[in-house]
Amino acid sequence: MGSTIVAFALVASIFGILLAPSSTYAQTSGAAMNKLTSAGSLNVILQPSPYPVVKGTQTNLKVNFDQKGSSAVQPHIDYDLTIIKDGKQVFQASALAGHPNQPLHTAEGIVTIPYTFQQPGGYALNITAYGILFNPIRPESVQFLISVK
């Protein structure tokens, strides 16, 4: 009987942990930023994690490319992401991949790019789409502003 009570308490504790809201999720859920590209072909969602962004700590920049007017992910996007601080480009995803100024491709329509911000202050993240479903488009951009502590 005693072991049954202990087992029940253990199972209840595990389910309590699994069902409790994650503090990481709570921190990142408020960080999602959402904008349409300049010509309105895509909805771009940027979610930095962890949030708030802190200098010297790796930040994962999750980018979702969604179909216009929908929450459905748009697969097969050609894109690039740049980070600008005080008017100077400090990061370019295509350069990190070894092909500066050549668009990258995401088959899934979702990409996570790691970056460590070196200084506190304001940064501009520019995301440009160059193609949708293997078809080139006139480049469409979106800009997000991020404050780093």
C-alpha positions in Angstrom: 0.0 0.0 0.0 2.8 2.4 0.9 4.6 1.8 -2.4 1.4 2.5 -4.3 1.0 5.9 -2.6 4.7 6.7 -3.3 4.3 5.6 -7.0 1.1 7.7 -7.3 2.8 10.8 -5.8 5.7 10.3 -8.2 3.5 10.0 -11.3 1.4 13.0 -10.1 4.6 15.1 -9.7 5.9 14.2 -13.1 2.6 15.1 -14.8 2.6 18.3 -12.8 6.0 19.2 -14.2 5.1 18.3 -17.7 1.8 20.2 -17.7 3.1 23.3 -15.9 3.8 26.3 -18.2 7.4 26.5 -19.2 9.2 29.6 -18.0 11.2 29.6 -21.2 8.1 29.6 -23.3 6.6 32.4 -21.2 9.8 34.4 -21.8 9.9 33.9 -25.5 6.2 34.0 -26.3 6.1 37.8 -25.7 9.1 38.3 -28.0 7.5 37.2 -31.3 7.4 40.1 -33.8 5.3 39.9 -36.9 5.4 42.0 -40.1 4.4 41.8 -43.7 7.2 42.1 -46.3 7.5 45.3 -48.2 5.3 44.1 -51.1 3.0 42.0 -48.8 3.8 38.6 -50.3 4.9 37.0 -47.0 4.2 37.4 -43.3 7.5 37.2 -41.4 7.6 36.3 -37.7 10.9 36.8 -35.8 11.3 35.2 -32.4 14.5 35.8 -30.5 15.3 33.3 -27.8 16.2 33.8 -25.0 14.2 37.0 -24.5 15.0 39.7 -23.5 18.2 39.6 -25.6 21.4 40.1 -23.6 24.8 41.0 -24.9 27.4 38.2 -24.9 24.8 35.5 -24.8 24.0 33.5 -27.9 20.5 34.4 -29.2 18.7 32.1 -31.5 16.8 34.1 -34.1 13.9 32.0 -35.3 12.3 33.2 -38.5 9.0 31.9 -39.8 7.9 32.7 -43.3 4.1 32.4 -43.4 1.7 32.7 -46.4 0.2 36.1 -46.8 -3.0 36.3 -44.7 -2.5 33.0 -43.1 -0.7 31.2 -40.3 0.4 28.5 -42.6 4.1 28.2 -43.1 5.3 29.0 -46.7 7.9 26.4 -47.7 10.8 27.0 -50.1 11.9 30.5 -49.4 15.2 32.1 -50.7 16.2 34.7 -48.1 19.0 36.5 -46.3 19.2 38.1 -42.9 21.4 41.0 -41.9 22.0 42.7 -38.6 22.8 46.4 -38.4 24.2 48.4 -35.4 24.7 52.2 -35.7 24.3 52.1 -39.5 27.0 49.4 -40.0 26.3 45.8 -41.0 27.6 43.5 -38.2 26.2 40.2 -39.5 25.0 38.6 -42.7 23.6 35.1 -42.7 24.7 34.3 -46.3 28.3 35.4 -45.4 28.3 33.1 -42.4 27.3 30.3 -44.8 30.3 31.2 -47.0 28.3 32.8 -49.8 27.9 36.5 -49.1 25.1 38.2 -51.0 23.8 34.9 -52.4 20.4 34.0 -51.0 20.0 31.1 -48.6 17.2 28.6 -49.0 14.9 27.1 -46.4 12.8 24.2 -47.6 10.7 24.2 -44.4 9.9 28.0 -44.4 11.4 28.2 -40.9 15.0 28.9 -40.0 16.9 29.5 -36.7 20.0 31.5 -36.9 22.4 31.8 -33.9 24.0 35.2 -33.2 25.8 36.7 -30.2 25.2 40.4 -29.8 28.4 42.0 -28.6 27.1 45.4 -27.4 24.0 46.7 -25.7 21.7 49.0 -27.6 19.4 49.0 -30.6 19.9 46.8 -33.6 18.0 46.5 -36.9 17.4 43.0 -38.3 16.6 43.0 -42.0 15.1 39.9 -43.6 14.8 39.9 -47.4 13.0 37.3 -49.4 14.3 36.6 -53.0 12.2 33.7 -54.0 9.1 31.7 -53.2 8.6 28.1 -54.2 11.7 28.1 -56.4 10.4 31.2 -58.3 12.5 34.4 -58.1 10.6 37.5 -56.9 11.5 41.1 -56.8 13.2 41.3 -53.4 10.9 42.0 -50.5 12.2 43.1 -47.1 11.0 43.5 -43.5 12.9 45.2 -40.7 12.7 44.4 -37.0 14.2 46.5 -34.2 15.7 44.7 -31.3 16.9 46.1 -28.0 19.9 44.3 -26.4 20.6 44.7 -22.7 
